[in-house]
């Protein structure tokens, strides 16, 4: 896509905002906005993985878990503190 002038971009945004169509398919009429939408519309990160890791911490913090290196234990202790 060739470089657009500021006026072209402003015009496209104005046309998008005045459009009554609220479907995602309406973005196909606005290529610059569609590109920005696809680039920046990412799912919000979830804390589920970190919460699972912290929940398992009580099992991993025992000294009888010999498969963990001291470095990983230090890192894990830092994460959960």
Secondary structure, DSSP 8 states (H G I E B T S, - for coil): -----HHHHHHHHHHHHH----SGGGGGG-HHHHHHHHHH------SHHHHHHHHHHHHHTSTT-TTS-HHHHHHHHHHH-
